[in-house]
Amino acid sequence: MCSRMAASILKGALPKNEDGKRAAQELVAETEEDYEEKAVRLGKDCVYEGHRATGRLGELRKMLYEYRWKSALYDTKRWVRDLEEAYAIAWRRWEEGKGGDIWLHPQRGF
């Protein structure tokens, strides 16, 4: 479960384009062996020049760094708005004597 959660968080931080899809494929492992293979591949390709990593690992880090403020993961206003909406729905359902899950419908294309 933790690995699925980590993959979900990573995908939330990646750009919603072909580069982001490719990065997710390169970073999200299906098995322990796949994880080791991906880690070794990224590590072998990485060389530090000062404090900057080169190779694909450096590119992935740069992508995550540059995209962070555009991603849903860092959209605090949206997160708070969605949480407040969920509280309002939960309260309304409680008042009506109803239960069940609360599903928020995305307002934007995140």
Beta strands, then each sheet from edge to edge (+ up, - down):
strand 1: 48-49
strand 2: 52-53
sheet 1: 1+ 2-
end
